Amino acid sequence: MTVATAFAGMRRAVPVMFRAGCPDCRGRFELAAGALRLAIGASSRTTFYSFTCPDCGAAVRKPAGERIVELLTGGGVRTLRLHSTV
């Protein structure tokens, strides 16, 4: 079996894009999953996503509730689980 035969009939994957906005420059844009990072902490205060604004270069960090976490993880955004030290 050749590689071409093994992959015959498969469809090309369409990259997931996420809409985002920058609080600094008020820019609105779409970002690929690779441009976002998700950090999941022990509470809602320590769970957030971040990205760099493509318009002004600002580092942006926004809170991520349950639905946002679900959408980002489902869309392939890299996730970091934060562990608290007690």
Residue pairs with C-beta under 8 A, 6 or more apart in sequence:
15 32
15 33
16 32
16 33
16 75
16 76
17 30
17 31
17 32
18 30
18 31
18 32
18 33
18 36
18 71
18 72
18 75
18 77
19 28
19 29
19 30
20 28
20 29
20 30
20 31
20 36
20 51
20 60
21 27
21 28
21 29
22 29
22 53
22 55
22 56
22 58
22 60
23 60
24 53
24 56
24 58
24 60
25 53
25 55
25 56
25 58
27 53
27 54
27 55
27 56
29 53
29 54
29 55
31 51
31 54
33 72
33 75
33 76
33 77
33 78
34 78
35 51
35 52
35 54
36 49
36 50
36 51
36 72
36 77
36 78
37 49
37 50
37 51
37 77
37 78
37 79
37 80
38 48
38 49
38 64
38 69
38 72
38 73
38 77
38 78
38 79
38 80
39 46
39 47
39 48
39 49
39 50
39 79
39 80
39 81
39 82
40 47
40 64
40 69
40 79
40 80
40 81
40 82
41 47
41 48
41 82
41 84
42 82
42 83
42 84
44 63
44 65
45 63
46 82
46 84
47 63
47 64
47 65
47 69
48 61
48 62
48 63
48 64
49 61
49 62
49 64
49 68
49 72
49 77
50 59
50 60
50 61
50 62
51 60
52 58
52 59
52 60
53 59
53 60
64 72
72 79
73 79
